[in-house]
Amino acid sequence: MQRVYDFLRRHPTWVDGFWAVVLFGISVAGGATRQESAGTDSPALIIPVMFLLSVVVALRRRTPEKMLLLTAALGAAQLVLDVETTAADFAMLVIIYTVAATGARWASWLALAMGLGAASAAQLRWPNEQTSAAGNVAIVVFQTVPFALAWVLGDSMRTRRAYFAQLEERAARLEKEREAQAKVAVAAERARIARELHDVVAHNVSVMVVQADGAAYVLDAAPDQAKKALETISSTGRQALAEMRRLLGVLRTGEHQEVGEYVPQPDVEQIEDLVEQCRGSGLPIDFKIEGTPRPLPSGVELTAYRIVQEALTNTRKHGGPNAGASVRLVYFDDGLGLLVEDDGKGAPHELYEEGGADGQGHGLIGMRERVGMVGGTLDAGPRPGGGFRISALLPLKPAH
């Protein structure tokens, strides 16, 4: 049945043609019966009128305006040639509805005028002499109502289609705007990450320069101290190269940005200070560190700090009253695990998506970008029973 329905939707003219044949057959049968009983209407006139009115039904959706004009001409011919109405005149109701629903506005108004005047013209041309004047008026009103209803129904369908088309256009526009905003948010977050990594690399290079100067100064007097400085330069250089690779992965444009003084960015050790700041603002936080703390790559430490900062900021903004949070740092052999949870009742996923520690919005987008920069994974979503949960795993070595 679904295939049949789809076929009929793809070929509306075939459906209209079928009903046109049915209407023509009914009209011919009715006209022949009336001729036998009344002896009126020559077949040479009535058959062509019936046929053309059936054609109106068959082609109503392909050329509604032309079919309306053809109907008007056939109606005038019936009045002039004294061809009384038959079942084929039902085509006028059909074309009035079709034009009101899909035709041009001028054709719609013309169809309304034709519908309102058709019954009056027919009653004047073929009056019922056995009926009083009031009765004729009642007949006219009764016969005009179907035409008016056909036009109203068609015009309502036109309005409904326009309304749904407007809704679809608005939905498509909003979807494009949302995609554009997401792209802008990603670009802004990448630029921010790139600036921070730029400072990290610059800081590491500065450390290397200082160590190199110190090693050169004590090379002859204290070889062991110089050797230690060279080892520091080697490890710092490797770390700087790793961060530089990530930086080049973010910077896709050739624009040069001015940067200020090169200063170290937040690291894992400052997460405890961040937690204390949040506690001072009235947010109870349970903070624990599991495993053995050890130095981590600067990019990993910066990412960990920013994730906790984003998560706690959103808990304060969207967690609602009496919300609490917990922060877990887990040191693994090959990475750092983060788990930030809150029990807030007013932090739906949509709002959390819009939050951000920098006040710029799109908090989770920024988190995903940061975690992706260091080759980690991020899992974020509502907790059973309320609240929100963010889990991240940051590897010590970036994925290749």
RAFEN-V849055 format. One record per residue. D_CENTER is the distance of its C-alpha to the mean C-alpha in Angstrom with 2 decimals. Layout:
d_center={D_CENTER:D_CENTER}
//
This chain:
d_center={31.89:28.28:29.56:31.66:28.83:26.64:29.74:30.39:26.89:27.36:30.87:30.98:34.18:36.00:35.21:36.41:39.43:40.38:40.38:42.30:44.98:45.20:45.53:48.20:50.16:50.17:51.21:54.03:55.33:55.27:56.86:59.65:60.49:60.66:62.89:65.29:65.57:65.61:66.61:64.20:61.59:62.60:60.45:60.56:58.33:56.31:55.11:53.50:51.78:50.42:49.28:47.46:45.75:44.57:43.25:41.22:39.46:38.96:37.37:35.62:32.05:33.04:34.95:34.66:36.38:39.31:39.78:39.91:42.66:44.47:44.40:45.83:48.56:49.43:49.67:52.00:54.04:54.47:55.78:58.12:59.39:59.69:57.37:56.37:52.93:52.04:49.18:47.66:47.01:44.14:42.26:42.24:40.10:37.68:37.39:37.06:34.03:32.51:33.08:31.77:28.51:27.92:30.76:31.31:31.99:35.67:36.02:34.42:36.98:39.75:38.84:39.09:42.48:43.69:42.71:44.48:47.56:47.97:49.68:52.01:53.03:53.73:55.75:57.80:58.47:59.37:60.52:61.74:65.31:65.82:63.04:63.56:61.64:59.57:58.83:57.69:55.37:53.93:53.44:51.63:49.29:48.69:47.95:45.68:43.34:41.71:41.00:39.45:37.32:36.16:35.07:33.35:31.46:30.37:29.34:27.32:25.49:24.85:23.44:21.23:19.85:19.26:17.49:15.10:14.61:13.90:11.30:9.55:10.11:8.93:5.50:5.59:7.44:5.70:3.14:6.76:8.44:7.21:8.32:11.28:12.20:12.26:14.43:16.55:17.07:18.14:20.41:21.91:22.59:24.16:26.27:27.40:28.27:30.10:32.14:33.10:34.10:35.98:37.99:38.64:39.98:41.99:43.48:44.49:46.08:47.93:49.27:50.42:52.25:53.99:55.03:56.26:58.35:59.77:60.59:62.39:64.36:65.60:65.82:69.63:70.38:67.94:66.68:65.04:62.99:62.04:61.01:58.78:57.16:56.57:54.91:52.62:51.80:51.05:48.65:46.96:46.63:44.96:42.47:41.85:41.29:38.72:36.83:37.17:35.56:32.49:32.61:32.75:29.76:27.68:29.24:27.91:29.07:32.62:32.36:35.09:34.43:37.24:37.86:40.25:42.87:42.24:42.08:41.23:37.74:37.35:38.42:38.66:41.83:40.12:37.69:40.58:40.97:37.27:37.71:40.78:38.95:36.31:39.14:40.83:37.82:38.20:35.87:37.98:37.29:39.05:39.46:41.09:41.81:42.72:44.52:46.58:45.05:45.62:44.50:41.08:39.53:38.39:34.79:34.65:36.27:33.98:30.85:32.37:33.17:29.74:28.04:30.52:30.11:26.31:26.70:29.55:27.96:24.93:27.43:29.27:26.24:24.40:27.07:28.72:32.49:34.89:32.46:34.13:33.21:34.85:34.88:36.41:37.43:38.82:40.78:40.86:43.06:40.22:37.59:36.51:34.52:32.60:31.71:30.41:29.92:29.86:30.53:28.62:27.32:24.78:22.59:19.42:17.21:14.47:17.31:18.88:15.93:16.42:20.17:22.44:26.16:26.12:24.27:21.61:18.80:16.86:19.97:18.96:17.59:21.05:22.86:21.39:22.32:25.77:26.44:25.41:27.83:30.74:29.75:29.08:26.72:24.65:23.77:22.07:21.16:22.56:26.23:27.75:29.12:27.07:26.56:24.90:26.23:25.97:28.06:28.71:31.30:32.50:34.98:38.01:37.66:34.45:33.23:34.16}
//
